[in-house]
Amino acid sequence: MTIELFLTLVTVLSAVTSLFTEVVKKFCEGLDVEYSANVIAGVCAVCVGLIGTTTSYIFLGIEFSTGNVVCVFLMAVVIWIGAMTGYDKVKQLINQISELKVGD
């Protein structure tokens, strides 16, 4: 994966993730379902990251070597962090994880 492809994918897929997250949140609000915005952002980022990066590999004719497959999964994490940064969710996520009580 080149730097140009990485930056393009991060920019485009983070924006798509943010929009997709908002759509899912509005849908959940319409159903009166309680949800965690961080979990929704994470699930959306993983889906958009995996599908978007894999699709770009297919359309650009990039082979699926071991390194490129690892990059697909790492891209999902980068996109999740990138999508959450605009909402100041990274700090909130860290606080939520630190406040978890295991075994209750």
N, C-alpha and C positions, 0 to 999 in steps of 0.2 A: 504494500500500500504506500503510495506516494504522499508527501506532505500536502500537495494540492488536493488530492482526493480526500484525505483525512479532514482537512479544514472545510472543504465543501460539504462533505457528509455531516460533520458536526453542526455546521451552520443550518443547513436545510432540515436535517432530521430533528434537531432541537426545536426548531420552530414548529414543525409538524407535530412533535410530541406535545408541545405546549397547547396547541390548538385541539388536538385529540383529547388531551386531559380535560380541557374545559368542556368539551362536548360530553364526555363521560360524567363529569361532575354535574352538569345541568340535567343529564338524564337521571342520575341518582336523586337529585333534588326533586325532580318531577315525580319520582316514585316514593318520595319520603323515606329514603333509605339512609341510615347513618353510614358514614364512610370516613376514611382517613385520606386526606389529600395526598400525603406522601406515598401511601400504598398505591393509590390510583396513578400517581405520576411515575412510580417505579414500574408498575405493570405496563403502562403505556409506553414508557421508554424502552423497556426490554422488547416489547412487541415491535415497535417502530424501528428500533435499532437493529434487531435481528433481520426483520423483513426488508428494511430499507437497504442495509449494507449488502445482504445476500442478493437482492434484486440488482443493485448497482454492479456487483461482481458479474452477474449473468449478462447484463446489457453491455458492459464494457469488455467482456471476454476475458476476465481475470480468472486464472485457474484457482481451484480450491485446494491449495497446499496446506500443510499443517500450520504454517505461520499465518496465512490468510484466514484460516478458520478461527484461530486464536484471536486475531484482530476483530473478527465479527463479534465475538462475545465481549471483548474489551470495549468495542464501540458502543455496545448497549449500556455499559456502565458510564462511559464518558457522556453519552447523550442524556442519561438520567441526571447526572450531576449538572450538566449544562442547562437542562430544562428547569431544574429546581433552583438554580442560582438566581434567576430573575425574580423568583417569588420568595427569596430568602428562606428556602425550605431546607437547605443543607444544615444550617444551624438548628433548626427546629427538629429535623430528623435525628441529629446527634443527641439532642436533649431528650427526645422520646425514647431512644434506645437506652440511654443511661438511666432513665426512670422506670424501665421495665422491671417487674418483680417476677422472678421465676419461682415456680412451685406454689403459687397461691391459688 
